[in-house]
Amino acid sequence: MTIQTPQVAFNTQPAPIGDLKSAIRGRIPGRMQVFPVFSVIVFFVFTWALYSLAYQVPSWLGYLSIWNVVTLVVYILAFALCESAIVLSFVLLLCLVVPARYFKEIFIAQGSAIVVVLSGVALLVQYNFPLLYSLGFWQSIVIILLFLVALAAIVWLFACLIRRFSRLQSLLEALATRMVVFGYFYFTFGLLSLAVVLVRIIF
């Protein structure tokens, strides 16, 4: 008498999580494309932080010790690095949700242009913060939705202009590439400042 053993079927299909990771990696550009855009972000954020410090440090020296002033500068530079990382995350999120032909395929030029727009919006928010703070909940929601709609239109407009005028793409990419020097410089100072802040918090 022959005893037949049941055949067990194994699922050889990849896990959905692995598919999701692969899909995300396929939508995000490589480091060589990301860092020039990050350098543009770092340039704007750190330059504005240093510009603000140039006005604040003289007044701080009137009632704070040198060590306290240095500590404040370190905290501001560390915060600038974190702010730059947040902006880069937002740009990469746009790259994920926007079709590749409108963003990923022209990431350096498109990302740099969007960073300039976001920097202008940040300045407007800073100068009009008391007015924005006084808005109600639904008014704030409407402004955020209008901003997202305007940003989508700007992404589409920049993509059309960059694809139509190759010189514009070359110009944006050249400017972003030249910002890499500032990117390394500011990133190093920001990273050192962040390390000092973490050491002070832990110890």
C-alpha positions in Angstrom: 0.0 0.0 0.0 1.4 3.3 -1.1 1.0 6.3 1.2 0.8 9.6 -0.7 2.2 12.7 1.1 0.3 15.9 0.6 2.0 18.5 -1.5 2.4 21.8 0.2 2.4 24.8 -2.1 4.7 27.7 -1.1 3.9 31.2 -2.0 7.0 32.5 -3.9 5.6 35.9 -4.7 7.4 38.8 -3.1 5.9 40.4 -0.1 3.8 43.6 -0.6 6.2 45.5 1.6 9.1 44.6 -0.6 7.1 45.7 -3.7 6.3 49.0 -2.0 10.0 49.7 -1.1 11.0 48.9 -4.7 8.4 51.2 -6.1 9.5 54.0 -3.8 13.1 53.5 -4.7 12.2 53.7 -8.3 10.4 57.0 -7.9 13.3 58.7 -5.9 16.3 60.0 -7.8 19.9 59.0 -6.9 22.2 60.8 -4.5 24.0 62.6 -7.4 20.7 64.3 -8.3 19.5 64.8 -4.7 22.5 66.5 -3.2 22.6 69.5 -5.6 19.0 70.2 -4.7 19.8 69.8 -1.0 22.7 72.2 -1.5 20.3 74.8 -2.8 18.0 74.2 0.2 21.0 74.5 2.6 22.2 77.7 0.9 18.9 79.5 1.4 18.2 78.2 4.9 21.7 78.8 6.3 22.2 82.1 4.6 18.9 83.4 6.0 19.9 82.0 9.5 23.3 83.8 9.3 21.7 87.0 8.1 19.3 86.9 11.1 22.3 86.2 13.4 24.2 89.2 12.1 21.4 91.4 13.5 20.8 89.5 16.7 24.3 88.7 17.9 25.3 92.4 18.7 22.3 92.8 20.9 22.9 89.4 22.6 26.4 90.5 23.5 24.9 93.3 25.5 23.4 91.0 28.2 24.8 87.5 27.5 28.2 86.0 27.9 30.3 84.9 24.9 29.6 81.2 25.8 25.9 81.7 25.9 26.0 83.5 22.5 28.0 80.7 21.0 25.5 78.2 22.4 22.6 80.0 20.8 24.4 80.1 17.5 25.1 76.4 17.6 21.4 75.7 18.3 20.3 77.9 15.5 22.7 76.2 13.0 21.5 72.8 14.2 17.9 73.9 13.7 18.8 75.2 10.2 20.1 71.7 9.3 16.9 70.1 10.6 14.8 72.6 8.7 16.8 71.9 5.5 16.1 68.1 6.0 12.4 68.8 6.3 12.3 70.9 3.1 14.2 68.1 1.3 11.7 65.6 2.5 8.9 67.7 1.2 10.6 68.0 -2.2 11.1 64.2 -2.3 7.5 63.7 -1.4 6.5 65.8 -4.3 8.7 63.7 -6.5 6.9 60.6 -5.3 3.4 61.8 -6.0 4.0 63.8 -9.2 4.4 61.8 -12.4 8.1 61.1 -13.3 8.1 63.1 -16.5 7.1 66.3 -14.5 9.6 65.8 -11.7 12.0 62.9 -11.4 13.3 63.0 -15.0 14.2 66.7 -14.5 14.8 66.5 -10.7 17.7 68.9 -10.4 16.1 71.7 -12.4 12.6 71.2 -11.1 13.7 70.6 -7.5 15.8 73.8 -7.5 13.0 75.9 -9.0 10.6 74.6 -6.4 13.0 75.3 -3.6 13.2 78.9 -4.8 9.4 79.2 -4.7 9.3 77.6 -1.2 11.9 80.0 0.0 9.8 82.9 -1.2 6.7 81.5 0.5 8.7 81.0 3.8 9.7 84.7 3.7 6.1 85.7 3.2 4.9 83.5 6.0 7.6 84.9 8.4 6.7 88.5 7.6 3.0 87.9 7.9 3.1 85.4 10.7 0.9 87.6 13.1 -1.8 87.8 10.5 -1.7 84.1 9.7 -1.7 83.3 13.4 -4.9 85.2 13.9 -6.8 83.2 11.2 -9.4 80.7 12.2 -9.2 76.9 11.7 -11.2 76.8 8.5 -9.4 79.8 7.1 -6.1 78.1 7.7 -7.4 75.0 5.9 -8.5 77.0 2.9 -5.1 78.7 2.7 -3.3 75.4 2.9 -5.5 73.9 0.1 -4.9 77.0 -2.1 -1.2 76.7 -1.5 -1.2 73.0 -2.6 -3.3 73.8 -5.7 -0.9 76.7 -6.6 2.1 74.4 -6.0 0.7 71.8 -8.3 0.2 74.4 -11.0 3.7 75.7 -10.5 5.2 72.2 -10.8 3.3 71.7 -14.0 4.3 75.1 -15.4 8.0 74.7 -14.5 8.0 71.2 -16.0 6.6 72.6 -19.3 9.1 75.5 -19.3 12.1 73.3 -18.5 11.2 70.7 -21.2 10.5 73.4 -23.8 13.6 75.5 -23.1 16.7 73.3 -22.7 18.8 76.3 -21.8 16.6 77.0 -18.8 17.2 73.4 -17.6 21.0 73.8 -18.2 21.0 77.1 -16.3 19.1 75.7 -13.3 21.3 72.5 -13.2 24.5 74.6 -13.4 23.4 76.9 -10.6 22.5 73.9 -8.4 25.8 72.2 -9.1 27.7 75.3 -8.1 25.8 75.3 -4.8 27.3 72.0 -3.9 30.3 73.8 -2.4 28.0 75.7 -0.1 26.2 72.5 0.6 29.3 70.7 1.9 30.3 73.8 3.9 27.0 74.5 5.5 26.2 70.8 6.0 29.4 70.2 7.9 28.8 73.2 10.2 25.2 72.1 10.7 26.1 68.5 11.4 28.7 69.6 14.0 26.2 71.9 15.6 23.6 69.1 15.8 26.2 66.8 17.3 27.0 69.4 20.0 23.3 69.9 20.7 22.7 66.2 21.1 25.7 65.9 23.4 24.4 68.7 25.6 20.9 67.1 25.7 22.2 63.6 26.6 24.9 64.6 29.0 
